[in-house]
Amino acid sequence: MSICFIYFILFFFSSCLLFFLSLNFMIFDYVMMMEFQLINMNSCQILMTLLFDWMSLLFMSFVLFISSMVIYYSHEYMSGDLNMNRFILLVCMFVLSMMLLIISPNLISILLGWDGLGLVSYCLVIYYQNVKSYNAGMITALSNRIGDVFILLSIAWMMNYGSFNYYIYVDYMKSDMMVIISMLIMIAAMTKSAQIPFSSWLPAAMAAPTPVSSLVHSSTLVTAGVYLLIRFNLSLSYNCMLFMLFIGSMTMFMAGLGANFEIDLKKIIALSTLSQLGLMMSILSLGEYNLAFFHLLTHALFKALLFMCGGCMIHNLNNCQDIRFMGSMITLMPLTCSFFIISNMALCGLPFLSGFYSKDLILEFVSMGYLNIYIYLIFFISTGLTVSYTFRLIYYVIMGDYNHFSFHLISDNNNFIMLKGMTGLIFLVIFGGSMLMWLLFPIPYFICLSFTMKMMVLFVIFIGMMMGYEFSQLKLNYSLISLNNMKKSLFFMSMWNLPYLSTFGMNYYFLLLGKKVYDNMDQGWSEYLGAQNIYLNIKNMSEFLQFLYNNNLKIFLLLSIMWIMFLVFF
């Protein structure tokens, strides 16, 4: 009995238990808190607090369910790996850190989970141990480190108030005195959820194994920032929310645009995650934390499945991630491609799949609000771009010609265990949205819109489908559109140059200054005025004295007599 199976059983049953507990808490409107006092110093208690309410229990059950499926899937995906046990234990450490983050209403215990996520994420990103993985791991760790620093600063600021349990001060945090804490938490959440300007680490983190991408970079780690802000939802001031709305909408647009030009399968799915995170941030900043939480859960389901299907294809194609080599996969791997299309349709918001319930509700809520035309347009354009890159991906991967080696063995029969892991998720991807809708919103949202605005979502979906078809034709034979607009294509592909700005932009001038200081000071003037010069002077003097002593005894004696006479006379 392998370690994968043991952890699969453990996580799956824990998930079922927590789900029913969550239902119980939801029906009775029940909240349970447990406090353990660690240190008490000058009226400032350091407590370990655990908060169990319907939200934390439901999120934990979803995280555990997805982790159980991913671990089951890893049994085959990582079968060629010599350090399989280490990999599974790292994933379990990750899940435990996530649990700690979810059930903590206390900034210090949140920091434990938050730091644990960053550290284990780094270990998982560098798992394959090549130069690309190391670079990706470094940018991931350093971007998340910024968020850790902001949480540490907020802990220091909370010292003024005598308790680290932020839920006590939620209403008070809007005042000018405590607004700095909500600002710090907001920036920390932006780093963990990869909002602009910290977006470049998420596509880079795709260097990790695919099961990790499925669990960590789609459903759990990146949603930690959004979850934290959902917990802080009442404490955000008007200016914070306005700033967050702008940042979230820009991230959503930028990621959607970038995914239409990307050719790496995992990076396309990562950019779609980034786009959905922008959507969650934006709707959260409009004050609808329940909608953000709803979308967070449904998105976790279909995005985990999407990554699993992508991993299945990569595994069969001999570890090739370039979508230009794929094509006509539906004839080779029919079941995997069916799952792939269903989860893609859920991402687009096709009616009655899980993504539709949350996404459609968010867009209709935005249409009903009194927001300006910029916000309205950017929400709908980003949705159109989502549909566009999804259909581009489907055209490239599922239709078209097979462009890989002609000598191949690609079949669903090769990956039976992976398919079983994916089948566990597909039911929730289809039925999860409606189920959660009935659970989370006992009183439904009242949406009152004109017919044109109501149909706007479907209209945008159809326009996006046509755009996706056009984008899928951007090959070398299609009037060379990509090559004629090379600079624009590269600009959009590289997420508005953010990866360069967050690597070279951060360290180029410092490294240049360091080189100048090294050349001019360390190897230059300090050598001339310091040790080297003193050494040369002493060397010259001793050479001169040696010359006197060895060769010219007369001069030496003459100088000695002169010295004695000098002493006698003076």
N, C-alpha and C positions, 0 to 999 in steps of 0.2 A: 504493500500500500504506500503510494508515494506521498511526499510532503505536500504536493499540490492538492491531492484529494482530501487530505486531513484538513487543510486550511479552507478548502472549498466548503466542506460540510460545516465547519465551525462558523464561517462567515455567513453562509446561507441561512442557517437556522437562527443565528443572532439577528439577521436582517428581518426574518419573518416575525420573530418575537418583538423586536422594536417597532415594527409596523403596526402590529395589533395594539401595543402599548400606546403608540401615538394616537390611534383611533380612540382609545379609551380616554386619553388626556383631552382630546379634541371635543369629544361628546360632553364630558363633565366639566370642561373649561378649567382644567386642573394644572397647577404648576408646582413642581417640587424642587426645593433647593437644599443642598447639603454643604455645610461649611466646616472646614478643618482649620483650626488656628495654628499657624506655624510659628510666627514670631510676633511679639507685641513690644513696640518701642515707642515711648512718648505719645501715647494715644493714637499711634498709627499702626493698625493691625495688618500683618501680612497673612492673608487667608488663602486657602485653596478652596475655591467655590465651584460646585457643580450645579448646573441649572438644567432641569429636565422639564421641557414643555412640549407641546405638540410639534413645534417647528424643529427643535433640535432632534427630537426622536425620529421625526419623519426623514430629515436630512441624513441622519446617521443610518437609518434603514436603507436608504437609497445608496449611500456610499458603500455600505457593506454588501449590498446585493450586486452592485457593479463590480466590486473587488472580487467577490466569490466567482463571478462569471469570468473575469479576466484571469484569475489564478488557474481556473480550470482550463481556459484557452491556452495559457502559457505552458501547460504540461506538454503540448505538442509543439507550439511555436518555438519554445526554447529547448527542445529535446536534444539538439546537437551541442548544447552548452555544457561545459564541464563543471561550471559553478552554479548549477541550477538552484541548490539549496540556499546559497547566498542571495541569489536574485529574489527568491520567494520571501526570505526573511526581510530583505530590504523593503519589499512591497508591504509586508505586514507592519514594519516599523512606520512606514508612511501612513498606513491606515490608522494606526494608533495615534500618531501626531494629529491627524485630521479629527479623530474623535475628541481629543483633548481640546482642540480649537473650538469644536462645535458646542461642547457642553460647558464652556467657560464664560461666565459673565464678569470675569475678573481679569484686569489687564495683565497681571503678572502670570496667571496660568495661561492666558491667551498667548503671551510671549513664548512660553514653553512650546506650545503646539506650533506656533508660527515659525519659530526658529527650527523646530524639528522638521517641518515641511521643507524649509529652504535647504537644510543640510542633507536630508535623505534624497531630495530632488536632485541635488548636485551629484550625489553618489550614483543615482540612477542614470543621469544624463551622460556621465563619463564611463558608463558601464562597458562600452565596447573598446575603450582605451586606444583611441587613435587621436591624431592631432586635431581633427575636426571636432571630435567629442570633447576634448579638453577645452578647446576654445569656447564651445557652446556651453559647457558646464561653468566656465569662468564667468561668462556674461550673465548666465542665469543666476549664479550665486551672488554676484556683485549687484545686480539689479534688485534682487530680493533683500540684499543687505541694507539698501537704502530704506526700504519699508521697515526693517527691524529697528533701524536707528530712530525712525519717527515714532515707533511704538514705545521705545525706551524713553524718548523725550516726553511722550504723553504720560508715561508712568511717573517720571520725575515731576511733571506738573500736577499730577493727581495727589502728590504728597501734600499739597496745600490744603486738601479737602478732607484728609483723615481716613479715607477709604479708597480702595482700588476697585470696588464694585461699581462699574460705570452706570448700571441700570438705576441706581439711586438718584443720580444727578441728571437723568435724561432730559427732563424739562428745563433744568437750570442751565444746561450747557448752551442753550441758545443765547443766553445773556452775554454781554461783552466780556465779562470776567473769564468765562470758560470756553468761549468760542474757539480759542486756540487749540483746545483738545480735539474738538471735532474736525478742525482743519488738519491737524497732524494725523488723525486716524484716516481721514479721507485720502491724504497723500500716500499713506502706508497701503491702503486698499488699492490705490491706483498702481502701485508697483507690483503687487501680488496678482492683480487682475490684468496686468499688461496694457494699461491704457497709455495713450500718447502722453508724455514722450518716452515711456519705458516699454514700448511695444516690441522692440527688436528681439527680446530674449525668447518670446514664445515660439516663433518659427525656428529659431536656432536650437531650441530644446528638443526638436524633432530628431536630434542625433541619438536619442534614447531608443531602446528596443520598443517595438510597436505596442506590446501590452502595457508598457509604462505610459506611452502617449495616450493610450485609450483610457487609462484610469486617472493618471496624474494631470495630463495637460488637456483634458477635455471636460472631466466631470468634477474633479475635486480640488486640486491645488489652485487652479485659476479662478474657481468660484469662491475661494476662501475670502478674497477681498470683498466680493459682492455680499457674501453672507455677513461679514463683519459690519458692513454698512447697513444691511437690513436690520441687524441688531441695534445699530445706533440711529435708526431711521428718524426718531423724533428729535434727536439732538442736533440735527444739521440746520444751520441758519439759512436764511434766504439766499445770501451771497454764495455760500458753499454749494447750495443746490444748483444755482445758476451756472457756476463754474463747472460743476460736475456734468450738467446737461450738455454744455458745449463740448467738453472733453469727450464724453461718451459718444455723442453724435459724430464727432470728427473721427474717432477711432472706428466706429461702425462703417463709416463711408470709406475711410482709407483701406481698411482690411478687405472690404468687398471689392474695391477697385483693384487692389493688389492680387487678389485670388484669381481674377480674370486673366492675368498675364503669367501666372506661375505655372511651372511644368513639373514640379516635384509633387507627387501624390500626397505625401504626408503634410507638406507645407500648405497645400491648398486646404486640407481639412483643418490645419492649425489656424490659418487665416479666417476660415469660417467660424471657428471657435472665438477668435478675437472679435469678429463682427457681432456675434451674439452677445459677447460680454459687454460690448459697447451699447447694445440694445438694453441689456439688463441695467447698466449704469444709468442710461438716459431715463428709463421709466422709473427707476428708483428715485432719481432726482426730481421727478414730477410728484413725488410723495406717495406713489403706489407701491409700497413695499410688498404687499401680498402678490401683486402681479409679477414683480421681479422674482419673488421666491418660486412662484408657479412656473415661470419660464426657466428658472435655474434647474428645477427638477426634471422637467420634460426634456430640456436641452441635454442634460447629463445622460439621459437614456439613449436618445438617438445618436448623439455624438460618439458615445462609447461604442455603439454598434458599428457606426461608420468607420471608426478607426480599426475595429476588428476585421471588417470586410477588406479594408485597404491592406491590412497586415497579411490577410489570407492570400491576396493577389501577389503581394511582394514576395511572400514565402514561396509561392508556386513559380514565380518568374525568376527564381534564382537571385533573390535580393535586388531586383531592379525597381527603382522608385519613379523612373521617368515615364510620364503618361504617354509620351510620344511613341514608346515601344509597345504600349498595350493596344488593345483593340479586339473586337469581336469576342470579348470574354464571355458573353452570354451563352455562346455555343460551347465553350470549354468548361465553364464553372457556373452552371445555371442557378443553383441554389444560393451560392454566395452572391451572385449578381442580383438575384431577387431581393435578398436582404439589403444589399447596397442601394438598390433603387428605392426600396421602401423607406430606408432611413434618410435618403436624400430628399424624398418627397416630404417626409416629416419636417426636414430642415426648411424646405421651401414654404411650408404652411399649407400643404394640400389638405382640403377639407376632410375632417374626421380622423386624421392621424394625430399623434400626440402633439406635434409642434403647432398644429393649426389652432388648437384651443387657446394656447398662451399667446401666440404671435398675433393672431387675428384680433384678440381682445385688446392687446397692447396698441395695435394700430388704430382700432376703432376708438379707444380711449383718447389717443392723441388727436384723432379727427374731431372728437367732441370737445376737446379743451380749447381754451382761448389763447392759443400760442401763435406766434408770428409765422409767416410763410416759410421762413428759412427752416425752422424746426420741422414743419409739416413736410416740406419737400425732401429734406435730408432723410427723414424716416422712410418715406416711400421710395426714394431713389436707392437707398441702401437695401431695402427689401427686394427691389428689382434686380440689383446687382447680385444679391444672394441667389436668386433664381437663375440668373445669367451664368454664374460660375458653376452652379450645380449642373445645369444642362450642358455646359461646355465639357465638364468632367464626364458626364454620361456619354456624350458623343465620342469623346476621345477613348474612354476605357471600354465601353460596352458595345458600341457600334463600330463602324469603320473596319479597317483591315488590321489583321494581326501583324505586328511589325517586329517581333522578337525572333529568336533563333527558330529556324524551321524544324530543327530536331528537338522536340519538347515533349514533356509529359505533364500536362496540366489537366487536373481533374478534381472534382469534388470528393472523389473517393480517397484522395491522398490525405485529406485533412478532416477526418471524421470527428476527432475530439474537438477541434476548433469549431466545427459546425454545431456541435452540441452546446458549446459555450455560447455561441451566437443565437441559437434557437431560444435559450433562456431569456434573452433580451428582446427578441422580436415581438413577443406577445405584449410586453409592456410598451414597446414603441407604438404598437397599433392601438392598444386599449388604454394605455396609461394616462393619456391626456384627459379623456372623458371621465375616467375614474377619479383623477385628482381634482377635476373641475367640480364634481359633485361633493368631494370631501372639503375642499378649501373654501368654496363659496356657497354656503348654504343659502344665503340671500344673493341671487344673481345680480350682476351689474346691469343697470338699466341703460341701454345704448339707444339714443334717438338721433338718427342721421337721415339725410335725404338719400334718395335712391342712388344718385351718382357717387356720393361719398361712400356709400355702403359697397358699391361695386368697384370702387377705386382699387381695393386690394387685389381682386381677381384680375382687373385690367393690368395692374403693375406686374402680376405674375405672368400674364401672357406676353407682355412686352419683354420681360426678362427672358422668357423662353426663346423668343426670336433673337434677342441679343446674344444669348448663349450659343445659338446655332451659328451666328455670324462669327463670334469669337473662336468657335471651334474650327473655322475655316482658315484661321491665320497661319497657314503653313507656308512653305517657301513658294508654292506654285500659285498662291492666291494674290496676285498682283503685288506681292512683296510688301504688304501693309506694315508688318512688324519692322521690316528692315528699312522701309522709307521713313518711318518715324522711330528710329532706333533710340534716340535720347528719351523721347516720351515713354517708350516701352520700358526702357531700363529704369526710368524714374518711378513708374508705377509698380514695376516688378519688385523694386527694392523698397517698397513701403515708404515712399517719399524720402528716400535716402536715410531713413532712421537708423538702419544697422551701421552705416558709416559714421553717422553723427554720434552714436552712442559708443563706438569703439575708437576710431581715429579722432573724432571730434573731442573726445574726452582726454585722450592721452598724447596726441601728436605734439602739441606745443610744449607740454611738460617734458616729453622725451627729448625734443629739440633743445630746450633750455638746459636739460641735464647734460646733453652732449657738449654744448657750448661751455658750460661750467667745467666739465671734465677736461676738455681740450685746453681752455685758456687758463683756468685756475689750477686744477689738480695736476695736469701735465705741463702747465705753462709757468705762470708767475710764482706759484708756490714752490715749484721745483727750483726756479732761479734764485728766489730770495730765501728759500728754506734749506732743507737737508742737502740737496745736491750741490748747491753753491758753497755751503760751509765746508763740505767734504773736499771740494776742489781747492778752496783756499788753503785748508790745512795741508793738503797734498803738496801744493806748490811750495809752501813754506818749508815743509820737511825735506822736499827735494833740494831746495836752496841750501838748507843746513847740511844736508848730506854732501852736497857739492863742496861746501867749505871744509867739512871735517875730513873727508876722504882724500881729496886731491891736493889741496894746497895747505900743507902743514905750516908753511911760513906765514900765510895770511892768517891762519888760525892763531899762531903764536903772537903775531903782530897785534891782532885784535885783542888778545888776552892782555898784552902789556899795556895797550891803550886803555883797556877797561880798568886795570889796576891803577894806572896813573890817574885816571879820572876819579877813582875812589880816594886816592891819596890827596889830590888837590882840592876836591870838593867835599 
